[in-house]
Amino acid sequence: MLKNLLNMIYGAVFGIANVIPGVSGGTMMVVFGIYDKLIEVLSFKLSAIKKNIIFLIFFGIGAAAGILGFSFIITWLFDNYNIAVNMFFMGLILGSIPLIVKTATKKEKFKPACLIAFIPALALVVGLTALDKVTGDNYSTALEQVQGGYTITLSNGGGYDIKPDWRLTVPVQLDNAQLVNCTVKSLGADKTVLTGTENGAIKAGGSLDIGIITDAAINAEDIELSYTYQMNVLLFITLLLGVTVAAVAMIIPGVSGSFVMVLLGIYSTVIGAIKSLDILILIPVALGVVIGIVFGAKLISALLKKYSLFVYSAILGLVIGSFYAVLPDGIGLNIQTLIGIAAFIVGGAISFICGKYAPSEE
């Protein structure tokens, strides 16, 4: 029973990690000592599936729960505890390094030639992280002063129409607002959530004026938009191919599948579809995940059999690089950093203990 619960937790961590751009689900599996087993299962090797069917069921339940559940709280968690969350993952990553070294050197020791795999892998993650800093969203919000207040304008910089059921979160209570093309979904002490109406579609390359507000304390950067695109053939193909590539990245330690989706411009679409359970969007996403994971797992499984030491040298480079990838901004003499240090210690202890007592996988 405890083993099945742990497998669900492993699955949930894998799912959560793959929702967060910059965090690698593959790295988390290395952390918990189940990477080889997972790759064999995901490559559809029948003997491995039969042997690990119970593991697969509980891991799958946890992964689904992690993806579905965490997609609803990711923005809040990172807005409020960005440093602590990132430092927790840093601890997990650092504590997993002894396990990687132990697994890699079961049959032979590291040699200078391993640097051929280690250095490019390390450079890949660092390079992708640097590229992430210049990657933006496909939409923007603007505030413009007019008589009586400010107008809110949403602009769609993507190549597809945004569906009219978008959700706009404004971090103040709008007591005096003249709104069009949207309705007030809920009011709170410190925020207003607006939902687009049937006239609220935002055309590709276009913009939408949703009305006048009188509160001048709002910054455009603080306004958050959740949306999904109108489905068409081109979007279906784009999502299928993009998610397939991201799914391959998803199981490579050190590489973030969700970050690949950010680079390809489909992250917001996928996360929005998960939140709203948009079936038309989720169909190509699900197909892409299956195709990418199976193809990627088969490739990695074949490489592990023939070039195990070099594959683990590359994995070590990817994992060490991902430590830099999740390094948060804002570390300093503040309460967030103190909480982050505690989270770092907890994460490191968890991964080190899991690695120390992880069963040896042949």
KOLPA-85297 format. One line per field, with one value per residue: x, y, z of N, C-alpha, C in turn. Coordinates in steps of 0.2 Angstrom, whole numbers, padded with zeros to 4 digits, always signed. Each point is the difference from the previous one (the first is absolute). Example, Ala and Ser with C-alpha at 12.3 -4.5 7.8 and 13.67 -1.06 7.14 Angstrom:
BEGIN
nu	+0066  -0002
nv	-0028  +0005
nw	+0039  -0004
cau	-0004  +0004
cav	+0006  +0006
caw	+0000  +0001
cu	+0004  -0004
cv	+0006  +0005
cw	+0000  +0003
# end
This chain:
BEGIN
nu	+0004  +0006  +0002  -0007  -0001  +0006  -0003  -0005  +0004  +0004  -0006  -0002  +0006  +0000  -0006  +0001  +0005  -0004  -0003  +0006  +0000  +0005  -0005  +0005  -0005  +0004  +0002  -0006  +0000  +0005  -0003  -0005  +0005  -0004  +0005  +0005  -0003  -0001  +0006  +0001  -0004  +0002  +0005  -0005  +0005  -0003  +0006  +0002  -0005  +0000  +0006  -0002  -0005  +0001  +0006  -0001  -0005  +0003  +0005  -0004  -0003  +0006  +0002  -0006  +0000  +0006  -0001  -0005  +0002  +0007  -0003  -0004  +0005  +0003  -0005  -0005  +0002  +0001  -0006  -0002  +0002  +0002  +0003  -0005  -0005  +0003  +0001  -0007  -0002  +0003  -0003  -0006  +0001  +0002  -0006  -0001  +0005  +0000  -0007  +0000  +0004  -0004  -0006  +0003  +0003  -0006  +0001  +0001  +0006  -0001  +0000  +0005  -0001  -0002  +0005  +0001  -0002  +0005  +0005  -0002  -0001  +0005  +0003  -0003  +0000  +0007  +0001  -0004  +0004  +0005  -0002  -0001  +0006  +0000  -0003  -0005  -0005  -0005  -0002  -0003  +0001  -0004  +0002  -0005  +0003  -0006  -0005  +0001  +0006  +0000  +0002  -0003  +0006  -0003  +0007  -0002  +0006  -0005  +0001  -0003  -0007  -0001  -0002  -0006  +0002  +0004  +0005  -0002  +0006  -0003  +0006  -0006  -0004  -0004  -0001  +0004  -0003  +0001  -0003  +0003  -0003  -0003  +0000  -0002  +0005  +0005  -0002  +0006  +0003  +0004  -0005  +0000  -0005  +0002  -0006  +0003  -0004  -0005  +0000  +0002  -0001  +0006  -0001  +0003  +0005  -0006  -0005  -0001  -0004  +0002  +0002  -0003  +0006  -0002  +0002  +0004  -0001  -0003  +0004  +0001  +0006  -0004  -0002  -0003  +0002  -0005  +0002  -0004  +0003  -0003  -0002  +0005  +0000  +0002  -0005  -0004  +0003  -0001  -0006  -0002  +0003  -0002  -0006  +0001  +0003  -0005  -0004  +0003  +0000  -0006  +0003  +0003  +0004  -0002  -0004  -0002  -0005  -0002  +0007  +0001  -0005  +0004  +0005  -0004  -0002  +0000  +0005  -0001  +0000  +0005  +0004  -0001  +0001  +0006  +0001  -0001  +0004  +0003  -0005  -0002  +0002  -0003  -0004  +0002  -0002  -0006  -0001  +0002  -0003  -0005  +0000  +0000  -0004  -0004  +0000  +0000  -0005  -0002  +0001  -0003  -0005  -0001  +0001  -0004  -0003  +0001  -0002  -0001  +0007  +0000  -0005  +0002  +0005  -0004  -0003  +0007  +0002  -0006  +0001  +0007  -0001  -0005  +0005  +0004  -0003  +0000  +0006  -0003  -0003  +0004  +0005  +0000  +0002  -0005  -0006  -0001  +0006  -0002  -0006  +0003  +0004  -0006  -0003  +0006  +0001  -0006  +0001  +0006  -0003  -0006  +0003  +0004  -0005  -0004  +0005  +0001  -0007  +0001  -0005  +0005  +0000  -0001
nv	-0006  +0000  -0006  -0002  +0002  -0003  -0006  +0001  +0001  -0005  -0003  +0002  -0002  -0006  -0001  +0001  -0004  -0004  +0003  +0000  +0005  -0003  -0004  -0004  -0003  -0001  +0006  +0001  -0003  +0003  +0006  -0002  +0000  +0002  +0003  -0004  -0001  +0006  +0001  -0005  +0002  +0006  -0004  -0002  -0001  -0005  -0003  +0007  +0000  -0006  +0001  +0006  -0004  -0002  +0000  -0002  -0004  -0001  -0001  -0004  -0003  -0001  -0002  -0003  -0002  -0001  -0003  -0004  -0002  -0001  -0001  -0001  -0003  -0002  +0004  -0002  -0006  +0002  +0002  -0005  -0006  +0005  +0003  -0001  +0001  +0005  +0003  -0002  +0002  +0005  +0000  -0002  +0005  +0004  -0002  +0000  +0004  -0002  +0000  +0006  +0002  -0002  +0002  +0005  -0001  -0003  +0001  +0007  +0002  +0006  +0002  +0003  -0005  -0001  +0005  -0005  -0003  +0000  +0003  -0003  -0005  +0002  +0001  -0006  -0002  +0002  -0002  -0006  +0000  +0001  -0004  -0003  +0003  -0002  -0005  +0003  +0003  -0004  +0003  +0006  +0004  +0005  +0005  +0003  +0006  +0000  +0004  +0000  -0001  -0006  -0001  -0005  -0001  -0005  -0001  -0003  -0002  -0005  -0006  -0001  -0001  +0005  -0005  +0001  -0006  +0005  +0000  +0006  -0001  +0004  +0002  +0003  +0003  -0002  +0005  +0004  -0004  +0002  -0006  -0003  -0004  +0001  -0005  +0002  -0004  +0003  +0003  +0003  +0000  -0004  -0002  +0001  -0004  +0002  -0002  -0002  +0004  -0002  +0007  -0004  -0003  -0002  +0003  -0004  +0002  -0001  +0004  +0001  +0005  -0001  +0007  +0004  +0001  +0001  -0006  +0005  -0004  -0002  -0005  +0001  +0000  +0003  +0002  -0005  -0003  -0004  -0004  -0002  -0003  +0003  -0006  -0001  -0002  +0006  +0002  -0004  +0001  +0007  -0001  -0004  +0004  +0006  -0003  -0003  +0006  +0003  -0005  +0001  +0007  -0002  -0005  +0006  -0003  +0005  -0003  +0006  -0005  +0002  +0001  -0006  -0001  +0003  -0003  -0005  +0004  -0007  +0002  +0007  -0002  -0004  +0005  +0005  -0005  -0001  +0007  +0001  -0006  +0003  -0004  +0005  +0003  -0003  -0001  +0005  +0004  -0004  +0001  +0006  +0000  -0004  +0003  +0006  -0002  -0004  +0004  +0005  -0003  -0002  +0006  +0003  -0004  +0001  +0007  -0001  -0004  +0005  +0006  -0005  -0001  +0001  -0004  -0004  +0000  -0001  -0005  -0001  +0001  -0004  -0005  +0000  -0001  -0005  -0001  +0002  -0004  -0003  +0003  +0002  +0005  +0005  -0005  +0000  +0005  -0005  +0000  +0002  +0003  +0002  +0001  +0003  +0003  +0001  +0002  +0004  +0001  +0002  +0004  +0003  +0000  +0002  +0004  +0003  +0001  +0003  +0004  +0001  +0000  +0003  -0004  -0004  +0004  -0006
nw	+0000  +0004  -0003  +0000  +0007  +0001  -0003  +0004  +0006  -0002  -0002  +0006  +0003  -0004  +0002  +0007  +0000  -0004  +0005  +0003  -0004  -0003  +0002  +0001  -0003  -0006  +0002  +0001  -0006  -0002  +0003  -0002  -0005  -0004  -0002  +0002  +0005  +0001  -0002  +0003  +0005  -0001  -0001  +0004  +0004  -0003  +0000  -0001  -0005  -0001  +0000  -0003  -0002  +0006  -0001  -0006  +0003  +0006  -0004  -0004  +0005  +0003  -0006  -0001  +0007  -0001  -0007  +0002  +0006  -0002  -0005  +0006  +0002  -0006  -0003  +0004  -0001  -0006  +0000  +0004  -0003  -0004  +0005  +0004  -0005  -0003  +0006  +0000  -0006  +0002  +0005  -0004  -0005  +0005  +0004  -0007  +0001  +0007  -0001  -0004  +0005  +0005  -0004  -0002  +0006  -0001  -0007  -0001  +0001  +0002  -0006  -0002  -0004  +0006  +0000  -0005  +0005  +0005  -0003  -0006  +0004  +0004  -0006  -0002  +0006  +0001  -0007  +0001  +0005  -0003  -0004  +0006  +0002  -0006  +0003  -0004  +0003  -0003  +0006  +0000  +0006  -0001  +0004  -0002  +0002  +0002  -0003  +0007  -0002  +0000  -0006  +0000  -0003  -0003  -0001  -0005  +0002  +0001  -0003  +0006  -0001  +0005  +0003  +0000  +0002  -0002  +0005  +0003  +0003  +0003  +0003  -0001  +0005  -0005  +0005  -0004  -0004  -0006  +0001  -0005  -0003  +0006  +0004  +0005  +0000  +0003  +0006  +0001  +0005  -0004  -0003  -0006  -0001  -0006  -0003  -0006  -0004  -0003  +0001  +0004  -0006  +0000  -0005  -0004  +0004  +0003  +0002  +0006  -0001  +0006  -0001  +0004  +0003  +0006  +0001  +0002  +0005  -0006  +0000  -0007  +0003  +0005  -0007  +0002  -0006  +0001  -0005  -0005  -0005  -0005  +0000  -0004  -0006  -0001  +0004  -0003  -0006  +0001  +0003  -0005  -0005  +0002  +0002  -0006  -0003  +0003  -0003  -0006  +0001  +0000  -0004  -0003  +0005  +0004  -0004  +0000  +0000  +0006  +0002  -0002  +0003  +0005  -0002  +0000  +0005  +0003  +0005  -0002  -0006  +0001  +0004  -0004  -0005  +0004  +0001  -0006  +0000  -0004  -0001  -0003  +0005  +0005  -0005  -0003  +0006  +0001  -0006  +0001  +0005  -0003  -0006  +0003  +0005  -0004  -0004  +0005  +0003  -0006  -0002  +0005  +0000  -0006  +0001  +0005  -0004  -0005  +0003  +0004  +0000  -0007  +0000  +0005  -0004  -0005  +0003  +0002  -0007  -0003  +0005  -0001  -0007  +0002  +0004  -0005  -0004  +0006  -0001  +0005  -0002  +0003  -0001  +0007  +0003  -0001  +0002  -0006  +0000  +0006  -0003  -0005  +0005  +0004  -0005  -0001  +0006  +0000  -0006  +0002  +0006  -0002  -0005  +0004  +0004  -0005  -0002  +0006  +0001  -0006  -0002  +0000  -0005  -0002
cau	-0004  +0004  +0003  -0004  +0000  +0006  +0000  -0005  +0004  +0005  -0003  -0002  +0006  +0001  -0005  +0001  +0006  -0001  -0004  +0004  +0005  +0007  +0001  +0000  -0003  +0005  +0005  -0003  +0000  +0007  +0000  -0004  +0003  -0005  +0001  +0000  -0007  -0005  +0002  -0002  -0007  -0002  +0002  -0004  +0003  -0005  +0003  +0001  -0006  -0003  +0004  -0001  -0006  -0003  +0004  -0002  -0006  +0001  +0004  -0004  -0005  +0004  +0002  -0006  -0002  +0005  -0001  -0007  +0000  +0004  -0001  -0005  +0003  +0007  +0001  +0000  +0006  +0006  -0001  +0001  +0006  +0004  +0006  +0000  -0001  +0006  +0005  -0002  +0002  +0008  +0002  -0001  +0005  +0007  +0001  -0001  +0006  +0003  -0003  +0002  +0007  +0000  -0003  +0004  +0006  -0001  +0004  +0006  +0001  +0000  +0007  +0001  -0004  -0007  -0001  -0003  -0008  -0002  +0000  -0006  -0007  +0000  -0001  -0007  -0005  +0002  -0002  -0007  -0002  +0002  -0005  -0007  -0001  -0002  -0006  -0005  -0007  -0003  -0005  +0002  -0005  +0002  -0004  +0001  -0004  -0006  -0004  -0004  +0004  +0005  -0003  +0004  -0001  +0003  +0002  +0001  +0006  +0001  -0003  -0007  -0005  -0001  -0007  -0003  -0001  +0006  -0001  +0005  +0000  +0002  +0001  -0003  -0007  -0002  -0006  -0003  +0002  -0004  +0003  -0003  +0002  +0002  -0004  +0004  -0001  +0000  +0003  +0003  +0002  +0006  +0000  -0006  +0001  -0005  +0000  -0002  -0006  +0000  +0003  +0007  +0005  +0005  +0003  +0008  +0003  -0004  +0000  -0007  -0001  -0006  -0003  +0003  +0000  +0002  +0005  +0006  +0005  +0001  +0006  -0002  +0003  -0004  -0006  +0001  -0005  -0001  -0004  +0001  -0001  -0005  +0003  +0000  +0005  +0007  +0002  +0000  +0006  +0005  +0000  +0002  +0008  +0003  +0000  +0004  +0006  +0001  -0001  +0007  +0004  -0003  +0003  +0008  +0002  +0003  -0003  -0007  -0005  -0004  +0004  +0000  -0007  +0000  +0004  -0004  -0005  -0006  -0001  -0006  -0006  +0000  -0002  -0007  -0004  -0001  -0004  -0007  -0001  -0002  +0001  +0003  +0008  +0004  +0001  +0006  +0005  +0001  +0003  +0007  +0003  +0001  +0005  +0007  +0003  +0002  +0006  +0005  +0002  +0003  +0007  +0005  +0001  +0005  +0006  +0002  +0003  +0006  +0005  -0002  +0004  +0000  -0007  +0000  +0004  -0004  -0005  +0003  +0000  -0006  -0002  +0004  -0003  -0006  +0001  +0000  -0006  -0005  +0003  -0005  +0002  -0003  +0004  +0003  -0002  -0007  -0004  -0001  +0006  +0000  -0005  +0003  +0005  -0003  -0002  +0006  +0002  -0005  +0000  +0006  +0000  -0004  +0003  +0006  -0003  -0003  +0005  +0004  -0004  -0003  +0002  +0004  -0003  +0004
cav	+0006  +0006  +0001  +0003  +0007  +0004  +0001  +0005  +0006  +0001  +0002  +0007  +0004  +0000  +0004  +0007  +0003  +0001  +0006  +0006  +0002  +0000  -0005  -0007  -0006  -0005  +0001  -0002  -0008  -0002  +0001  -0006  -0007  -0004  +0002  -0006  -0004  +0004  +0000  -0007  -0001  +0005  -0002  -0005  -0007  -0004  -0004  +0005  +0003  -0005  +0000  +0006  +0002  +0003  +0006  +0004  +0002  +0005  +0005  +0004  +0004  +0006  +0005  +0003  +0004  +0006  +0005  +0003  +0004  +0005  +0005  +0005  +0004  +0002  +0007  +0003  -0002  +0003  +0007  +0001  -0004  -0002  -0002  -0006  -0006  -0002  -0003  -0007  -0004  +0000  -0005  -0006  -0002  -0001  -0006  -0006  -0001  -0006  -0006  +0000  -0003  -0007  -0004  +0000  -0003  -0007  -0005  +0002  +0007  +0006  +0001  +0006  +0000  +0002  +0007  +0001  +0000  +0005  +0007  +0002  +0000  +0005  +0006  +0000  +0002  +0006  +0004  +0001  +0005  +0007  +0001  +0000  +0007  +0004  -0003  +0003  -0003  +0002  +0005  +0006  +0004  +0007  +0005  +0007  +0005  +0004  +0003  -0004  -0006  -0004  -0005  -0007  -0003  -0007  -0001  -0007  +0000  -0006  -0001  -0003  +0004  -0002  -0002  +0005  -0001  +0001  +0002  +0005  +0002  +0007  +0000  +0004  -0001  +0005  +0003  +0005  -0002  +0000  -0005  -0002  -0007  -0005  +0001  -0001  -0007  +0000  +0005  -0001  +0006  +0002  -0002  -0001  -0005  +0001  -0006  +0003  -0002  -0003  +0005  +0002  -0003  +0005  -0002  -0001  +0007  +0005  +0002  +0000  +0005  -0003  +0005  +0006  -0001  +0007  -0001  +0001  -0004  -0007  +0000  -0005  -0006  -0004  -0003  -0007  -0003  -0007  -0001  -0005  +0002  -0003  -0005  -0001  -0005  +0002  +0000  -0007  -0002  +0003  -0003  -0007  -0001  +0004  -0004  -0005  +0002  +0002  -0006  -0003  +0003  -0001  -0006  +0000  +0004  +0006  +0004  +0001  -0001  +0006  +0005  -0001  +0003  +0008  +0002  -0001  +0004  -0003  -0001  +0003  -0003  -0006  +0001  +0002  -0005  -0005  +0003  +0000  -0006  +0001  -0006  +0001  +0002  -0006  -0006  +0000  +0000  -0007  -0004  +0002  -0003  -0008  -0001  +0002  -0004  -0007  +0001  +0002  -0006  -0005  +0002  +0000  -0007  -0003  +0003  -0002  -0007  -0001  +0005  +0002  +0005  +0006  +0003  +0003  +0006  +0005  +0001  +0004  +0007  +0003  +0001  +0006  +0006  +0002  +0004  +0007  +0002  +0001  +0005  +0006  +0007  +0003  -0003  +0006  +0000  +0001  -0005  -0005  -0004  -0004  -0005  -0003  -0004  -0005  -0004  -0003  -0006  -0005  -0004  -0004  -0006  -0005  -0003  -0004  -0006  -0005  -0003  -0005  -0006  -0002  -0007  +0000  -0002  -0003
caw	+0000  +0001  -0007  -0005  +0001  -0002  -0008  -0002  +0001  -0006  -0006  +0001  -0001  -0007  -0003  +0002  -0003  -0007  -0001  +0002  -0005  +0003  +0004  -0004  +0003  +0000  +0005  +0006  +0000  +0002  +0007  +0004  -0001  -0004  -0007  -0005  +0000  -0003  -0007  -0003  -0001  -0004  -0006  -0002  +0000  +0003  +0007  +0005  +0002  +0004  +0006  +0003  -0001  +0006  +0000  -0006  +0001  +0005  -0002  -0005  +0004  +0003  -0005  -0002  +0005  +0000  -0005  +0000  +0006  +0001  -0005  +0002  +0006  -0002  +0000  +0007  +0004  -0002  +0002  +0008  +0003  -0006  +0002  +0004  -0004  -0004  +0004  +0002  -0006  +0000  +0005  -0002  -0005  +0003  +0004  -0004  -0004  +0002  -0003  -0007  -0001  +0002  -0005  -0006  +0001  +0002  -0004  -0001  +0003  -0005  -0003  -0003  -0006  +0002  -0001  -0006  +0001  +0006  -0002  -0004  +0003  +0005  -0004  -0003  +0005  +0001  -0005  +0000  +0006  -0002  -0005  +0003  +0002  -0005  -0003  +0003  -0002  -0006  +0001  +0004  +0002  +0000  +0003  -0003  +0003  -0004  +0005  +0004  +0002  -0005  -0004  +0000  -0007  -0001  -0007  -0002  -0004  -0003  -0006  +0000  +0003  +0007  +0001  +0004  +0008  +0003  +0007  +0001  +0007  +0002  +0007  +0004  -0001  -0005  +0002  -0005  -0006  -0006  -0004  -0006  -0003  +0005  +0006  +0007  +0002  +0008  +0003  +0007  +0004  -0003  -0007  -0004  -0006  -0005  -0005  -0006  -0002  -0007  -0004  +0003  -0003  -0002  -0007  +0000  -0002  +0002  +0007  +0003  +0005  +0005  +0004  +0004  +0008  +0003  +0005  -0004  +0003  -0003  -0005  -0005  +0001  +0005  -0002  -0003  -0005  -0001  -0006  -0005  -0007  -0004  -0003  -0007  -0002  +0001  +0008  +0002  -0002  +0004  +0007  -0001  -0001  +0006  +0006  -0001  +0002  +0008  +0004  +0000  +0004  +0007  +0004  +0000  +0006  -0001  -0006  +0002  -0005  +0000  -0003  -0008  -0002  +0000  -0006  -0006  +0000  +0001  +0007  +0003  -0003  +0003  +0007  +0000  -0002  +0005  +0005  -0002  -0003  -0007  -0004  -0007  +0000  +0004  -0004  -0003  +0005  +0002  -0005  +0000  +0006  -0001  -0005  +0003  +0006  -0002  -0005  +0004  +0005  -0004  -0002  +0006  +0002  -0005  +0002  +0007  -0001  -0004  +0002  +0007  +0004  -0003  +0001  +0007  +0000  -0003  +0005  +0006  -0002  +0000  +0007  +0003  -0003  +0002  +0006  -0002  -0003  +0005  +0005  +0000  +0001  +0006  +0006  +0003  +0008  +0000  +0003  -0005  +0000  +0006  -0001  -0006  +0003  +0003  -0006  -0003  +0005  +0000  -0006  +0000  +0005  -0004  -0005  +0003  +0004  -0005  -0004  +0004  +0001  -0006  -0003  -0006  -0007  -0004
cu	+0004  +0004  -0004  -0001  +0006  +0000  -0005  +0003  +0005  -0004  -0003  +0005  +0002  -0005  +0001  +0006  -0001  -0005  +0004  +0005  +0007  +0001  -0001  -0004  +0005  +0005  -0004  -0001  +0007  +0001  -0003  +0003  -0005  +0001  +0000  -0006  -0005  +0002  -0002  -0007  -0003  +0002  -0005  +0003  -0005  +0002  +0000  -0007  -0003  +0004  -0002  -0007  -0003  +0004  -0003  -0007  +0000  +0004  -0004  -0006  +0003  +0002  -0006  -0002  +0005  -0001  -0007  +0000  +0004  -0001  -0004  +0004  +0007  +0001  +0001  +0006  +0006  +0000  +0002  +0006  +0005  +0007  +0000  -0001  +0006  +0006  -0001  +0003  +0008  +0002  -0001  +0006  +0007  +0001  -0001  +0007  +0004  -0003  +0002  +0007  +0001  -0003  +0005  +0006  +0000  +0004  +0007  +0001  +0000  +0007  +0000  -0005  -0007  -0002  -0003  -0008  -0002  +0000  -0005  -0006  +0000  -0001  -0007  -0004  +0001  -0003  -0007  -0003  +0001  -0005  -0007  -0001  -0002  -0007  -0006  -0007  -0003  -0005  +0003  -0006  +0002  -0005  +0001  -0005  -0005  -0004  -0004  +0004  +0005  -0004  +0005  -0001  +0005  +0002  +0003  +0006  +0001  -0003  -0007  -0004  +0000  -0008  -0003  -0001  +0006  -0001  +0005  +0000  +0003  +0002  -0003  -0008  -0002  -0007  -0003  +0003  -0005  +0003  -0004  +0003  +0003  -0005  +0004  -0002  +0000  +0004  +0003  +0003  +0006  +0000  -0007  +0002  -0005  +0000  -0003  -0007  +0000  +0002  +0008  +0006  +0006  +0004  +0007  +0002  -0004  +0000  -0008  +0000  -0006  -0003  +0004  +0000  +0003  +0006  +0007  +0006  +0002  +0006  -0002  +0004  -0003  -0006  +0001  -0006  +0001  -0004  +0002  -0001  -0006  +0003  -0001  +0005  +0007  +0002  +0000  +0007  +0006  +0001  +0003  +0007  +0003  +0000  +0004  +0007  +0001  +0000  +0007  +0004  -0002  +0003  +0007  +0002  +0003  -0004  -0008  -0005  -0004  +0003  +0000  -0007  +0000  +0004  -0004  -0006  -0007  -0002  -0007  -0006  -0001  -0003  -0008  -0005  -0001  -0004  -0008  -0003  -0003  +0002  +0003  +0007  +0003  +0001  +0007  +0006  +0002  +0003  +0007  +0004  +0002  +0005  +0007  +0003  +0002  +0006  +0006  +0003  +0003  +0007  +0005  +0001  +0006  +0007  +0003  +0003  +0007  +0005  -0002  +0004  -0001  -0007  +0000  +0005  -0004  -0005  +0002  +0001  -0006  -0003  +0003  -0002  -0006  +0000  +0000  -0007  -0006  +0002  -0005  +0003  -0003  +0003  +0003  -0002  -0007  -0003  -0001  +0006  +0001  -0004  +0003  +0006  -0002  -0003  +0005  +0002  -0005  +0000  +0006  +0000  -0005  +0003  +0006  -0002  -0003  +0006  +0004  -0003  -0003  +0002  +0005  -0003  +0005  -0002
cv	+0006  +0001  +0003  +0007  +0004  +0001  +0005  +0007  +0001  +0003  +0007  +0005  +0001  +0005  +0008  +0003  +0002  +0005  +0006  +0001  +0000  -0006  -0007  -0005  -0006  +0000  -0002  -0008  -0002  +0001  -0006  -0007  -0004  +0002  -0006  -0004  +0004  +0000  -0007  +0000  +0005  -0002  -0006  -0007  -0004  -0003  +0005  +0002  -0006  -0001  +0006  +0003  +0004  +0007  +0005  +0003  +0006  +0006  +0005  +0004  +0006  +0005  +0004  +0005  +0006  +0005  +0004  +0005  +0006  +0005  +0005  +0005  +0003  +0007  +0003  -0003  +0003  +0008  +0002  -0003  -0002  -0002  -0007  -0006  -0001  -0003  -0007  -0004  +0000  -0005  -0007  -0002  -0001  -0006  -0006  -0001  -0006  -0006  -0001  -0003  -0007  -0004  +0000  -0004  -0007  -0005  +0003  +0008  +0005  +0000  +0007  +0001  +0001  +0007  +0002  +0000  +0005  +0007  +0002  +0000  +0005  +0007  +0001  +0003  +0008  +0005  +0001  +0004  +0007  +0002  +0002  +0008  +0005  -0002  +0003  -0004  +0003  +0005  +0005  +0003  +0007  +0004  +0007  +0005  +0003  +0004  -0004  -0006  -0003  -0005  -0007  -0003  -0006  -0001  -0007  +0000  -0007  -0001  -0003  +0005  -0003  -0001  +0006  -0002  +0001  +0003  +0005  +0002  +0007  +0000  +0005  -0001  +0006  +0002  +0004  -0002  +0000  -0006  -0002  -0007  -0004  +0001  -0001  -0007  +0000  +0006  -0002  +0006  +0003  -0002  -0001  -0005  +0001  -0005  +0003  -0003  -0002  +0005  +0001  -0004  +0005  -0003  -0001  +0007  +0006  +0002  +0001  +0005  -0002  +0005  +0004  -0002  +0006  -0001  +0001  -0003  -0006  +0001  -0005  -0006  -0005  -0003  -0007  -0002  -0007  -0001  -0006  +0002  -0004  -0006  +0000  -0005  +0002  +0000  -0008  -0003  +0003  -0003  -0007  +0000  +0003  -0004  -0007  +0001  +0001  -0007  -0004  +0003  -0001  -0005  +0000  +0004  +0007  +0005  +0000  +0000  +0007  +0006  +0000  +0002  +0007  +0002  -0001  +0004  -0003  -0001  +0002  -0004  -0007  +0000  +0002  -0005  -0005  +0003  +0000  -0006  +0001  -0006  +0000  +0002  -0006  -0006  +0000  +0000  -0007  -0005  +0002  -0002  -0007  -0001  +0002  -0004  -0006  +0001  +0002  -0006  -0005  +0002  +0000  -0007  -0004  +0003  -0003  -0007  +0000  +0005  +0003  +0005  +0007  +0003  +0003  +0006  +0006  +0002  +0004  +0007  +0004  +0002  +0006  +0007  +0003  +0003  +0007  +0002  +0002  +0005  +0006  +0006  +0003  -0003  +0006  -0001  +0002  -0006  -0006  -0004  -0005  -0006  -0005  -0005  -0007  -0005  -0004  -0006  -0006  -0004  -0004  -0006  -0005  -0004  -0005  -0007  -0005  -0003  -0005  -0006  -0003  -0007  +0000  -0003  -0003  +0001
cw	+0000  -0007  -0005  +0001  -0002  -0008  -0002  +0001  -0005  -0006  +0001  -0001  -0007  -0004  +0001  -0004  -0007  -0001  +0001  -0005  +0004  +0005  -0004  +0004  +0000  +0006  +0007  +0000  +0002  +0007  +0004  -0002  -0004  -0008  -0005  +0000  -0004  -0008  -0003  +0000  -0005  -0008  -0003  +0000  +0004  +0006  +0005  +0003  +0004  +0007  +0005  +0000  +0006  +0001  -0005  +0002  +0005  -0002  -0005  +0004  +0003  -0005  -0003  +0005  +0001  -0005  +0000  +0006  +0000  -0006  +0002  +0006  -0002  +0001  +0007  +0004  -0002  +0001  +0007  +0003  -0006  +0002  +0004  -0005  -0004  +0004  +0003  -0006  +0000  +0005  -0002  -0005  +0003  +0003  -0004  -0004  +0002  -0003  -0007  -0001  +0002  -0005  -0006  +0001  +0003  -0003  -0002  +0002  -0005  -0003  -0004  -0006  +0002  +0000  -0007  +0000  +0005  -0002  -0004  +0004  +0005  -0004  -0002  +0005  +0002  -0005  -0001  +0006  -0002  -0006  +0003  +0002  -0005  -0004  +0004  -0002  -0006  +0001  +0004  +0002  +0001  +0003  -0003  +0004  -0004  +0005  +0004  +0003  -0005  -0004  +0001  -0007  +0000  -0007  -0001  -0005  -0003  -0007  -0001  +0004  +0007  +0001  +0005  +0007  +0004  +0007  +0001  +0008  +0001  +0007  +0004  -0001  -0004  +0002  -0005  -0007  -0005  -0005  -0006  -0002  +0006  +0006  +0007  +0002  +0008  +0002  +0007  +0003  -0004  -0008  -0003  -0006  -0005  -0005  -0006  -0002  -0007  -0005  +0002  -0004  -0002  -0006  +0000  -0003  +0002  +0007  +0002  +0006  +0005  +0005  +0004  +0007  +0003  +0005  -0004  +0004  -0003  -0005  -0005  +0001  +0005  -0002  -0003  -0004  -0001  -0006  -0004  -0007  -0003  -0004  -0008  -0002  +0001  +0007  +0002  -0002  +0005  +0007  +0000  +0000  +0006  +0006  -0001  +0002  +0007  +0004  +0000  +0005  +0008  +0004  +0000  +0006  -0002  -0005  +0002  -0006  -0001  -0003  -0008  -0002  +0000  -0006  -0006  +0000  +0002  +0007  +0003  -0003  +0004  +0007  +0000  -0001  +0006  +0006  -0002  -0003  -0007  -0004  -0007  +0000  +0003  -0005  -0004  +0005  +0003  -0005  -0001  +0006  +0000  -0005  +0002  +0005  -0003  -0005  +0004  +0004  -0004  -0001  +0006  +0003  -0005  +0002  +0006  -0001  -0003  +0003  +0007  +0003  -0003  +0001  +0007  +0001  -0003  +0005  +0006  -0002  +0000  +0007  +0003  -0003  +0002  +0007  -0001  -0003  +0005  +0005  +0000  +0000  +0007  +0006  +0004  +0008  +0001  +0003  -0006  -0001  +0006  -0001  -0005  +0002  +0003  -0005  -0003  +0004  +0000  -0007  -0001  +0004  -0004  -0005  +0002  +0003  -0005  -0004  +0004  +0001  -0006  -0002  -0006  -0006  -0005  -0007
# end
